Amino acid sequence: MPKEYKIIRKVVNKIASNNDLGLRDIRFSIGSGSYMKFEAIDLGLCQNDTCWYFRNLDPYKKYKKIKGVNINELLKQAYLYNGIEAYAWNDVVWLSKSTFLTYARKTDYLGCIIGHELSHIVFNDYIKQSIKLSENLKKIKDKNKGKLAIDSEKPKDNEEKVKDKIDEIKEGLKNELSRESEMIADNNSAKMLINVGFPKETCLNEMTFVAEKSQMDADTDLESTHPGYLERIKSLQNFIAKYDKSNELKDFEPYKWKWSYDRKLNILIFSPQRF
């Protein structure tokens, strides 16, 4: 098993010792990162919408050249230049291999980003956002019934303009709910680390570290799915100031889990064992 997976196992073992990570298996996978995607586009290996293949390449395998491009050399460059990158989707926590290089020995900081992605999975963020989006959109439609109509001599043109306006509102709501979800995941991550004995400021310090490394925007862009640094850090500060570890842990019930590693699929699986 590659050393990066061993680090994940160690970090998650710590988090799971005093946090309920649910009933479902959670899969961890390490990929090459977005540097591979962008370089693949520049080198003519793919077009933008089809380049996720290169982003998710298994960095522990050897590859043949593609159109004369040395993919193994490209993987080395991605490891060096890509930086911190992680996401959660469909019970998978994905991290770029370069994330481990950037954090180096800061496994407490790595715990913050893993905790953040675990939060998205454990608390079912996607379906919660989807339900909120549906409810909020309905409220807006009901409140503005008749007001969304746009004067036009041609009814079909009017329908198209109303549809475009609703789509614009929907996109804005999706971004707003996504930003809200990101800050909740920040808070849950801090909670997870505090619960297992890390200093309260750990994830605050990690956020500043990430902001510096990734050149995060200070202000929030309303068209973005992620908040800016200032909004994000303020939200986390407020949460930490109010969080009481003793109240959270009084109902915690310890449980067991097991790990399995599949080299071919490039995944490490965390499986809660509840009998």
N, C-alpha and C positions, 0 to 999 in steps of 0.2 A: 504494500500500500504506500503511495507517495506521501512524503512528509506533510504536505498541506492537508491531506485528509486526516492524518493523525492529529494535527492541530485542531481541526474542526471537531473531531471526536472528543478531545480533551476539553475544549471550550463548552461544547453542548452538554457533556457530562456534568460540568460545574453548574451550568444554568438549570438543567433538569433536576438537580439535587434539591432545589427549593422553589421550583416553579412548575406549575401544571402545563405540560405541552400538549395536552389533548389525548385523543384516542387513536388518531390516524398515523400511519407511517409518514415520516418526513424524509424526503430524499435530498441529498446534497450533491451538487455537481460542480466541477471546476472546468472552466473553459478558457479560451484564448483571449477574449475581450474585444472591445469595439475597435481598437487599433487595427486588428486583423481585418475587420470589415471595411474600414476606411481605406486601408492600403490595397485591399482586394479590388475596391472600386477604382482607385487611381491606376492600378496595374492592369485594368481591363479584364479581371477574372470573373466579374459579375456586374450586374446592374444593381442599383441601390436597394430595391425591394426584394432582391433574391440573395442578398449578401449575409443574412443572419447565419447561414451555414458556416461561414468563416469565423464569425464571432464566437460560435459555440463549438468550434473544433476542439477535440480532445488534445490538450497540450502535452500529453504523456506518450503519444504515438509518433511514429515516423511516417512521413508522407512522401509520395512521389511528386516530381515537379508537375505543375499545371501551367500549360502554355509557356514553358521555359522558366517559370518562376519557382525558386527554391522555397517551398512552403515551410520547411524546417527552419530556415534562416528567418523567415517572416515571424514564426512563432517565438524565436529568441528575441527579436526586436519588440514584439508585443509584450513579452514578459518584462522587458526593460522599461518601455515607455508608456504602457497603458494606464497604470495608476489604479486607484480604488474603484471597483465596480461590482455591484451586487443587485439582484432582484429576486422576487418570489413570485412563482406562478404554478398553479396546479399541483400544490404540495411539494414543489421543488424549490430549494434555496440554491441559487446559482451565484457563484463568485468567479471573478477572473483570477487566474493564477498570479497576475501582477499585484493583486490586492494583498497577498501575503508578503510579497517583497516590500511593498510600501509601508505596511504596518510593522514589518520586521519583528522585533521582540515584544512589541506592544500587544500582547494577547488580550489584555483587558479592553483595549480599543477594538480589537477584532470581535470581542464579545458583544460590543455595542451594535456593530453592524449586523452580526448574526442574529442578535436579539430583535433588532428592528425587522428583519425579514421574517423571522419566526412569528412575530406579532401579526403580520399580514395573513399568515396561514392559520395560526391557532385561533384567531378571533374572526376568521371568515370575512375579511375586509371587502373582498370583491362583491359578494352578495349583499352586504350591508350598504355599500355605495350604490349598487344597482337599485335597491329598494328605496333608498333616500332620493335618488335621482328621479325615480318614477313618481314618488309622492310630491316632491318639490315642483316638478314639471307640471303635474296636474293642478297644484295650487295656483301656479302662475297662469296657466291656461284659463282656469275658472275665474281668477281675479281680473284678467284682461280680456275676457270674452267679448268679442265685438270690437275691441280696441286694436287688435293685431291686424285687422283688415286695412289694406292700403288702397287708396283711391286709384282706380284704373278703369278705363273704358272697356278693357278686355278682361272678362272674368277669369280666363285661364292664366293670364299674366298675374292677376291679383292672387290667385291660389298659389302660384309659384313663389311670389314674393312673401306671402304669409308663411309658407313652408320654409323658405330660407331664413326668415326671422326666427321661427321656432327652433330650427337647427342651430342657429347662432346662440340662442338662449340655452339650449341643451348643452352645447359645447362649453359654454361658460360655467354652467352648473357642474358639469363633469370635472372640470379643472378645479373648481372650488372644493368639491367633495374630495378629490384626490389630495389636494393640499392639506385638508383637514385630516385625512387618513394618515398622511405622512407624519404629521405632528403627534397623532395618537400613537403611532408606531414608535416614534422617538421616546415618548413617555413610557410606553410598555417596556421598551428595551432598557431604559434607565431603571425601571422597577425591577426587572429580572436580575440585573447586576447588583442592585442594592440588596435584594433578597438573599443573595449568596455571599454577601460580605464585602463587596467592593465599595470604595468610598463613594459618597453621593455625587461627587463632582466628576466621576469617571467619564460618563457619556457627554457631559458638558464640554470637558476638555477634548474628548474625541471629536465632537462636532466642529470645534474650532480647528483641530488638526486637519480634518477632512476639507473644511472650507478653504484653508490655506493651500492644501495640496491640489485641490480640484478647481481653485479659483472660483468658488461659489459666489454668485451675485449677492450683494448685501440686501438689496430690496426685493420684494416679491413682485414677480411679473404675473399679472392676472391671466395671461394666456399660457402660463406654465402649470404643469401638474405637481410641481414641488415648490414649497415656500422658499423665500430668500433667507439668508443667514440670520438677519436681525429678528425676523418674526419667529423663526424656528428656535433660536436660542432663548428668546423671551418666554416662549411657550414652555420649553423644557425647564427653565429656571423656576417658573411659577409652579409647575408640577412637583419638582423636587422639594421646594420649600414646604409644600403641604403634605407630601407623602409620608405615611406612617407605616413602617415595615411591620410592626407588631400586629396591627389590625389586619394586614393582608395575610400574614402567615398563620394566624390562629386557626383557620379552617383548612390549611393545606394538609393533604394526605400523601405521604411518601409513596412512591411506586417504583417498579422496576422497568428496565428497558433492555433491549439488545441491539447490537449493531451487525450489519452485514455489508460487505463491500463487493461490488461487481466490477471487475476491471474492464470487461468488454463493453458494458454500458456506461462506464465512467461515472458511477454513482456510489455513494455511501448512504446507507439507509438506517435511520433511527426508528426503532419499533417499540412503542410503549407496550408493556406487558401488564395487563390488569386482569386479575383473576377473581 
